[in-house]
Every structure is written in C-alpha cells, then in structure tokens.
Amino acid sequence: MPNNTAEENARLANIEHIVVVVMENRSFDHMLGYLSLPVVKGGKGRTAGPGKVDGLTGGERNPDDEGNGVPVGPCSAYKRVKNTGAILKDPPHEWTAVHRQMDRRWKTGFTPALGESWAMDGFVDQFQEKHPDVPKGLVMAYFTGEDLPVYDFLAEHYGVCDRWFCSLPNWTMPNKLMMIGGRCDVDVAKGEGVAGGAKAYASMTGKSLFQLLDEQQVPWRAYYQDQSHVGLQYFGLGAYFEELSSNPHFVGCDTDLAPFAADCAQGRLAPVTWVEPNFVVLGSKGEGRTANDDHAPASVRAGQRFVERVYRALANSPKEKWESTLLLVVYDEHGGFYDHVPPPATGEKAPFDWLGVRVPALVAGPRVAPGSVCHEPLDHTAVFATILARFCPGAKLAKLPRLARAKHLGCALSDAVHPDPALPAEIAPAAWDQAPSAHAPNEAALPAHLKLFSLATKG
C-alpha cells in the first residue's frame, strides 16, 4: 500500500494468516485506559518509553446535568459490576448522542474549526438523559487487568493500537460497513439507528471484502455462534437462513469454538478468518446469559473467555502456522462509554469528515513485539486495507476515499519472530458460558438492525 513504508510492507508480507475478532461497544479508556494508570490504581504505569500508552491519568472528568464534575473510576467500585462483570444499562451510541458525547456544544451547532478539537465532555450528560436512575459514573468507569486478564496478557506480551478510532461517529452497522466495504451510504452514515436509515440500507451496492476474496480466489472462513454478521452481508437476508449452514465458508460453533480449535490444531487455518462472538443480547435481569460479544449488558468475563479461546487455539497451531499469523481484536464502536482522545478530522466531506470515538484494538502473534504500541491513527478501513494489501494487491476497486488513505497493519508488526510467552491460565467458564449457541439461526430471532445490515451490504 502506498500509505505504508517499504519496511511495513515487507513485515506484512511475512503474514500468511490474518484472524479478525470484532467485539462490540466499548471505548479504549473503558477497557485499556488502565494501562497508563499508576499501579496503586490498578494500572500498569505505562507512561513513558516505547511501551507508553495514551490512556487515563485518573484526573479525567465530565460534567453532569448540574455542572458537577464526575471523575473516571474503577468498575470495581460498583458492586454489581464487580460481582458479574456486567453493566446492565447500555449507554446511547447513535449519531446525535455520539456527537453530544464528543462535545456538549454540538447541540447548539458547534463543530470544531481548523485547529480546534472536540471537548469529549458529554458522556455523563447523555448517559443521564437516557438512564436518569442509574449511577452516572458508570459511563466514566474503567476496567483493569484484574477484570480483563486476557487483554492484560495480550497487552503485555504483544501489542496495543492506541489510536484506533471508529470510522464514523455512530453506532455498529455504519462502522461495520466501513470495515468490510470501505464505504457507507450517506444516509446510513448519519442515520439514527434502524429507523433513521432503513431506505438507505437497502440502496447500498458494491463489492465487500468477502466478494473480493472470492473473486481473487483467496480462501476465507467465518466461524460463528448464534448469528453471523459476515453471513448476513454475504448472502443477504433472503438466502441467509437457507445457505449459512451449508456454505463451506461458514462454520457454526458452540461457545467452546471446538471446530475452530480443531482447524487450528490440524493446520487448516484459512488465509483470512473471522471468528464471531455470540451476539445474543441479555435481558435486563440477565436471563439466558450466552452473549460474549461485550455489548452491554453482556459480561466482559464471557468476552474474556471467548477471546482467550481464540488465542489459545491459534497459539496451539503448528509452529510454522502460528509464526505467520496475525490476530486482531478490535471493537466496532465505543458503545457510549467515555474516552478522552478527540477524534481527528478526515478531510472528507460531511458526514464523513470526522472519525468516531477511539476503541480498543490489540494485535497478537509472534511477529508482534512484546509490549509494543502502535500510535498510528487508524480506523476500521485498516482491516480492509490489511487484507487487500496482503492477499489481493492487484484487485481493482471503485474509488473509495477512506480506503485509499488507509494504512495496513504492517505498522504494528516487527521484523523479528518473538518467542511465545507461556499460555495464560485458562479462564474457568461461568454458568452462562455453558449453554451451546443456536448456530442454526432462525429469522424470528434476528434483530431488525441485522436484517437491514444484510440489505445494506449485499452488492
């Protein structure tokens, strides 16, 4: 890619397998901001040197609706979160709410001028507006390594990207469209969820990453649990329920990911692999807890168990396979949780003129330096750009402005093959992690926004 250095291109050429895990709805500071906090506050003290992370200082605040400052603080201060790992009330995270989170002045017409930044001061305000009877500090709360042992392990032994932003200041689906298509319809980009963009979703056409891989004859596979966002895009809603279980690109799994682990162990990993979490959304009282995608109100403990299974399967692959594998764990959007870093401008026309809120991103594999941090500004089109550069360098695409400027993940790799760390302690599955997923999805169980997503991305 012309946006990367020759050294970065060479590093990416060493990768034969790219594995993508897309989790849901958490901000960088909420999940990884603890890395820069002092040890006495549950952090790692990573504030200097090559391992420096742009995380929390502990002094960040947002005003509440009375103008009082609400500070950041540990999730463990909230008894229910400490005991379950779950924040049951989902913060707002659609177009209007996100802009008001980024700056309270947006509601009166403010947009940063050249040289100005978003104040990142409206998270408490928006959370209170939606959930007036819930502790307002929850939206400012952060997890620590004790809460997130798998991410703590990956951040210590592999790499963190601390400048990965949502492609758009909006909710899940526009951001996933940018990740797998490099583009998004204007009305979808600024739509207020399902109702705001229904017609625009149906109008979007063009090649996605997966159609492109087929054209270039690059093998790929998606391992799914209850539903497959990849499958909805690939088949469209009409054929999704008929074809998902019989198409060789798609492999249904229970929460133990046994088929994925078996393919890794036997050296059958495809060049491009998506491992999808279980997208079941919990009830307000936590009934039927099978979600492991981290979307509130899901417990982050289930998410940690899911990512640990993915990593363990890859690390147990044949040595030559694992040494040429890159694992990316990234979040589709921030989910309404606080982050202190203002998103940068893109130079594009509205509504694509600003990136969205920063999200957690970790890279792992023997070609990632231990404790490394990639400070390059990235957004979700980096996923498309990485796979395109590595496996489809000669592909011809329509002009996609964001993709044309995207950097690939060669910027997060090193020249050397680093020794494997000892595998982390296996996380004991919780009670809700036992039930098998319904990996023969039915239309009645499919949320409305996923039906629209399938229309939006079917080219």
C-alpha positions in Angstrom: 0.0 0.0 0.0 1.3 3.5 -0.8 0.4 4.7 2.7 2.9 2.4 4.4 6.7 2.3 4.3 8.6 -0.3 2.4 9.6 -1.8 5.8 6.0 -2.1 6.8 5.1 -3.7 3.5 7.9 -6.3 4.0 6.7 -7.1 7.5 3.1 -7.7 6.3 4.4 -10.0 3.6 5.6 -12.4 6.4 2.0 -12.9 7.4 0.2 -15.8 5.9 -2.9 -15.9 8.1 -5.0 -12.9 9.3 -7.6 -13.6 12.0 -10.1 -10.9 12.9 -12.3 -10.8 16.0 -14.7 -7.9 16.2 -16.2 -7.3 19.6 -18.9 -4.8 20.5 -19.5 -1.4 22.0 -16.6 -0.4 24.4 -14.3 2.5 24.3 -10.5 2.4 24.6 -10.3 4.2 28.0 -13.1 1.9 29.3 -11.2 -1.3 28.5 -7.5 -0.4 28.1 -7.2 3.1 29.6 -6.0 1.5 32.9 -2.6 0.6 31.2 -1.3 4.1 31.9 -2.6 4.5 35.4 -0.4 4.0 38.4 -0.1 0.5 39.9 -1.9 1.7 43.1 -4.9 2.5 41.0 -5.0 -0.9 39.2 -2.9 0.3 36.3 0.5 -0.7 34.7 2.2 2.7 34.8 2.9 2.7 31.1 3.5 6.4 30.7 7.0 6.5 29.1 9.3 4.8 26.7 8.3 2.5 23.8 5.5 0.9 25.8 3.8 4.2 26.5 0.0 4.0 26.1 -2.2 7.1 25.7 -4.6 6.0 28.4 -6.1 7.5 31.6 -4.3 9.7 34.1 -7.1 9.4 36.7 -7.9 13.1 36.6 -10.4 13.0 33.7 -13.9 14.3 34.4 -17.2 15.0 32.7 -19.8 17.4 34.0 -23.2 16.1 35.0 -26.5 17.9 34.3 -25.9 20.2 37.2 -22.3 21.1 36.2 -20.6 18.9 38.8 -17.5 17.0 37.6 -17.9 13.2 37.5 -14.5 11.6 37.6 -13.3 8.4 36.0 -13.1 5.5 38.4 -12.8 1.7 38.5 -15.7 -0.5 37.6 -15.0 -2.5 40.8 -16.4 0.5 42.8 -19.9 -0.7 41.6 -20.9 -3.9 43.4 -22.9 -5.4 40.6 -20.2 -4.8 38.0 -17.5 -6.1 40.4 -19.5 -9.3 41.0 -20.7 -10.0 37.5 -18.6 -8.1 35.0 -21.8 -6.7 33.5 -23.0 -3.1 33.1 -26.7 -3.7 32.6 -27.7 -0.3 31.1 -26.5 0.3 27.6 -25.3 3.9 27.0 -26.6 5.7 23.9 -24.3 5.4 20.9 -26.0 6.7 17.7 -25.3 9.8 15.6 -26.8 12.5 17.7 -25.8 11.0 21.1 -22.2 10.4 19.9 -21.7 14.0 18.7 -23.1 15.3 22.0 -20.8 12.9 23.9 -17.9 14.3 21.9 -18.9 17.9 22.7 -21.9 19.3 24.7 -21.8 22.3 22.4 -22.8 20.2 19.3 -26.5 20.6 20.2 -26.2 24.3 19.6 -24.4 23.9 16.3 -20.7 23.6 17.3 -18.3 21.7 15.1 -14.5 22.1 15.6 -12.9 24.6 13.3 -9.4 24.1 11.9 -7.1 23.8 14.9 -9.9 23.1 17.4 -10.8 19.7 19.0 -13.8 18.0 20.4 -14.1 18.6 24.2 -15.1 14.9 24.9 -17.3 16.3 27.7 -20.8 15.0 27.1 -20.7 11.3 28.1 -22.3 11.8 31.5 -24.8 14.2 30.1 -26.0 11.7 27.5 -26.0 8.8 29.9 -28.1 10.7 32.5 -30.5 11.7 29.8 -31.1 8.0 28.8 -30.8 6.4 32.3 -31.6 9.0 34.9 -32.0 6.4 37.7 -28.6 4.7 37.2 -25.3 5.8 38.8 -24.0 8.4 36.4 -20.3 7.4 37.0 -20.8 4.1 35.2 -20.2 5.7 31.8 -16.9 7.0 33.1 -15.8 3.7 34.7 -12.9 1.7 33.6 -11.9 -2.0 33.9 -8.4 -3.1 35.0 -6.2 -6.0 34.3 -7.8 -7.9 37.1 -11.1 -7.6 35.3 -9.7 -8.3 31.9 -6.9 -10.9 32.3 -6.7 -11.9 28.7 -6.4 -8.3 27.4 -3.8 -7.7 30.1 -1.8 -10.7 28.9 -2.1 -9.6 25.2 -1.1 -6.0 26.0 2.0 -7.2 27.9 3.2 -9.9 25.5 2.0 -8.5 22.2 0.7 -5.1 21.0 -1.8 -2.3 21.5 -3.0 0.2 19.0 -3.9 3.3 20.9 -5.0 5.5 18.0 -7.7 3.2 16.5 -10.9 5.2 16.0 -14.4 4.2 14.8 -14.7 5.0 11.1 -17.8 7.1 11.8 -19.2 8.8 15.0 -22.2 6.5 15.0 -23.4 3.0 16.0 -22.5 -0.5 15.0 -23.7 -1.0 11.5 -22.3 2.0 9.7 -18.9 1.2 11.2 -19.1 -2.5 10.1 -20.0 -1.4 6.6 -16.8 0.7 6.6 -14.8 -2.2 7.9 -15.9 -4.8 5.3 -16.8 -2.5 2.4 -14.7 0.6 2.8 -17.7 2.7 2.2 -21.2 3.6 3.6 -24.2 5.4 2.2 -24.5 9.0 3.3 -27.9 8.5 5.0 -26.7 5.4 6.8 -23.5 7.2 8.0 -25.6 9.7 9.9 -28.7 7.6 10.5 -30.2 7.3 13.9 -30.2 3.5 14.1 -32.8 1.2 12.5 -35.5 3.8 11.8 -33.2 6.5 10.6 -31.6 4.7 7.7 -33.9 1.9 6.5 -34.3 3.0 2.9 -30.6 3.9 2.6 -29.6 0.5 3.9 -31.4 -1.2 1.0 -29.9 1.0 -1.6 -26.2 0.3 -0.9 -24.4 -1.8 -3.5 -20.8 -2.7 -4.3 -18.2 -5.3 -3.5 -17.4 -6.1 0.0 -14.2 -7.7 1.3 -15.7 -11.2 1.1 -16.9 -10.9 -2.5 -13.5 -9.5 -3.4 -11.7 -12.5 -1.7 -13.9 -14.8 -3.8 -13.0 -13.0 -7.0 -9.3 -13.2 -6.2 -9.7 -16.9 -5.2 -8.4 -16.3 -1.7 -9.7 -18.9 0.8 -11.5 -17.5 3.8 -13.7 -18.7 6.6 -16.1 -17.3 9.2 -16.7 -19.2 12.5 -20.0 -18.0 14.1 -22.1 -18.8 17.1 -25.7 -17.5 17.3 -25.7 -15.2 14.3 -23.2 -14.2 11.6 -22.8 -10.6 10.6 -20.5 -11.8 7.9 -23.1 -14.2 6.7 -25.8 -11.6 6.6 -23.6 -9.5 4.3 -22.5 -12.3 2.2 -25.9 -14.0 1.5 -28.3 -11.2 2.0 -31.4 -11.7 4.2 -33.3 -13.8 1.6 -30.8 -16.6 1.4 -29.1 -16.3 4.8 -31.2 -18.9 6.7 -31.1 -21.4 3.8 -27.4 -21.2 2.9 -25.5 -20.3 6.1 -25.3 -23.9 7.5 -24.3 -25.5 4.1 -21.8 -23.0 2.7 -18.2 -24.1 3.3 -17.1 -20.5 4.1 -19.2 -20.7 7.3 -18.6 -22.9 10.3 -21.1 -23.0 13.2 -19.7 -23.3 16.7 -20.8 -23.6 20.2 -19.2 -21.3 22.8 -16.2 -23.7 23.1 -15.2 -22.9 19.5 -14.3 -26.6 19.0 -14.4 -26.5 15.2 -12.1 -23.5 15.1 -9.7 -25.1 17.6 -9.6 -28.3 15.6 -8.8 -26.5 12.3 -6.0 -24.5 14.0 -4.5 -27.7 15.6 -4.6 -29.5 12.2 -3.0 -26.6 10.3 -6.2 -25.9 8.3 -6.5 -22.2 9.1 -7.5 -20.1 6.1 -5.5 -17.1 5.0 -8.4 -14.8 6.1 -10.5 -15.8 9.1 -13.3 -14.1 11.0 -14.2 -15.5 14.5 -17.5 -14.0 15.5 -18.8 -13.8 19.1 -22.2 -14.8 20.3 -24.4 -11.8 19.7 -27.4 -12.7 21.9 -28.4 -9.7 24.0 -29.1 -10.2 27.6 -32.4 -9.3 29.3 -32.3 -6.6 32.0 -32.2 -9.3 34.7 -29.5 -11.4 32.9 -31.7 -14.3 31.8 -30.3 -16.7 29.2 -26.7 -15.3 29.5 -25.0 -16.5 26.4 -23.6 -13.3 25.0 -19.8 -13.0 24.8 -19.5 -10.0 22.4 -19.1 -7.4 25.3 -22.1 -5.4 24.1 -23.8 -4.1 27.3 -25.4 -5.7 29.2 -23.1 -8.7 28.4 -20.5 -9.6 31.0 -16.9 -8.8 30.0 -16.0 -12.1 31.7 -17.7 -14.0 29.0 -15.9 -11.8 26.4 -12.6 -12.6 28.0 -13.3 -16.3 27.9 -14.2 -16.0 24.2 -11.0 -14.2 23.2 -8.9 -16.5 25.4 -10.3 -19.5 23.4 -9.4 -17.8 20.1 -5.9 -17.0 21.2 -5.3 -20.4 22.8 -6.4 -22.2 19.6 -4.1 -20.1 17.5 -1.1 -20.5 19.8 -1.6 -24.3 19.8 -1.4 -24.3 15.9 1.6 -25.9 14.3 4.7 -23.7 14.9 5.1 -22.6 11.3 1.5 -21.6 11.0 1.4 -19.7 14.3 4.6 -17.8 13.4 3.0 -16.4 10.3 -0.4 -15.5 12.0 -1.7 -12.1 12.9 -4.6 -11.9 15.3 -6.5 -8.6 15.5 -9.1 -8.0 18.3 -10.9 -4.7 17.7 -14.3 -3.2 18.7 -16.9 -2.0 16.2 -17.7 1.2 18.2 -17.4 2.7 21.6 -20.9 1.9 22.9 -21.3 5.3 24.5 -18.5 4.8 27.1 -16.1 7.6 27.9 -12.8 8.2 26.1 -10.6 11.2 26.4 -8.9 11.4 23.0 -10.7 13.7 20.5 -11.3 12.0 17.1 -9.4 13.6 14.2 -10.8 15.1 11.1 -10.6 13.1 7.9 -10.5 15.8 5.2 -13.6 14.3 3.6 -17.0 15.8 3.0 -19.7 15.6 5.7 -20.9 13.2 7.1 -17.5 11.5 6.7 -15.5 14.5 7.9 -14.7 13.1 11.4 -13.7 9.8 12.7 -15.6 8.4 15.7 -14.6 7.7 19.3 -11.5 5.7 20.0 -11.9 1.9 20.5 -9.8 -0.9 21.9 -7.5 -2.7 19.5 -4.9 -5.4 20.2 -2.7 -7.2 17.8 -1.1 -10.6 18.7 1.2 -13.1 17.1 4.9 -14.0 17.1 5.7 -11.1 14.7 4.3 -8.5 17.1 6.9 -7.2 19.6 6.1 -7.7 23.3 4.7 -4.7 24.9 4.6 -2.7 21.7 2.3 0.2 21.0 1.2 1.4 17.5 0.4 5.1 17.7 -0.5 5.4 14.0 -4.0 6.9 13.5 -6.2 4.0 12.2 -9.9 3.4 11.7 -11.8 0.3 10.6 -10.8 0.5 7.0 -7.4 -0.6 8.2 -8.8 -4.1 8.3 -9.9 -4.0 4.7 -6.6 -2.3 3.7 -4.5 -5.0 5.5 -6.2 -7.9 3.9 -6.3 -6.2 0.5 -2.6 -5.4 0.6 -1.6 -8.9 1.7 -3.8 -11.1 -0.4 -5.4 -9.0 -3.1 -2.7 -6.5 -4.2 -3.9 -6.4 -7.8 -7.6 -6.1 -7.1 -9.5 -3.3 -8.9 -12.0 -1.4 -6.8 -14.2 1.6 -7.2 -12.7 4.8 -5.9 -13.1 4.6 -2.1 -11.6 7.8 -0.5 -11.2 6.4 3.0 -9.7 3.1 1.9 -7.4 4.9 -0.5 -5.8 6.7 2.5 -5.9 3.7 4.9 -2.7 2.2 6.4 -2.3 -1.5 6.8 -1.2 -3.3 10.0 2.4 -3.7 8.8 2.8 -0.6 11.0 2.1 -2.8 14.1 4.5 -5.6 13.2 8.2 -6.1 13.8 10.9 -7.7 11.7 11.7 -10.5 14.2 9.9 -13.6 15.3 9.5 -13.3 19.0 9.4 -16.3 21.5 6.0 -17.4 22.6 5.0 -16.5 26.2 3.6 -19.2 28.4 -0.1 -19.6 27.7 -2.3 -17.6 30.2 -4.2 -19.5 32.8 -7.4 -20.9 31.4 -10.4 -18.9 32.4 -13.0 -21.0 34.2 -16.2 -20.7 32.2 -19.1 -19.1 34.1 -22.5 -20.7 34.4 -23.9 -18.7 31.4 -20.9 -19.9 29.3 -22.1 -23.5 29.3 -25.1 -23.3 27.1 -24.4 -24.1 23.4 -25.2 -21.3 20.9 -28.0 -21.6 18.5 -25.9 -21.9 15.4 -28.8 -22.7 13.1 -30.3 -19.2 13.3 -34.0 -18.5 12.5 -35.5 -15.4 11.1 -37.7 -14.7 14.1 -34.6 -14.4 16.3 -32.8 -12.0 14.0 -32.9 -8.4 15.3 -34.3 -5.7 12.9 -31.0 -3.9 12.6 -29.3 -7.1 11.4 -31.9 -7.5 8.7 -31.2 -4.0 7.5 -27.4 -4.7 7.6 -27.9 -7.6 5.2 -29.7 -5.4 2.8 -27.1 -2.7 3.2 -24.1 -4.7 2.3 -25.4 -7.1 -0.4 -23.8 -6.0 -3.6 
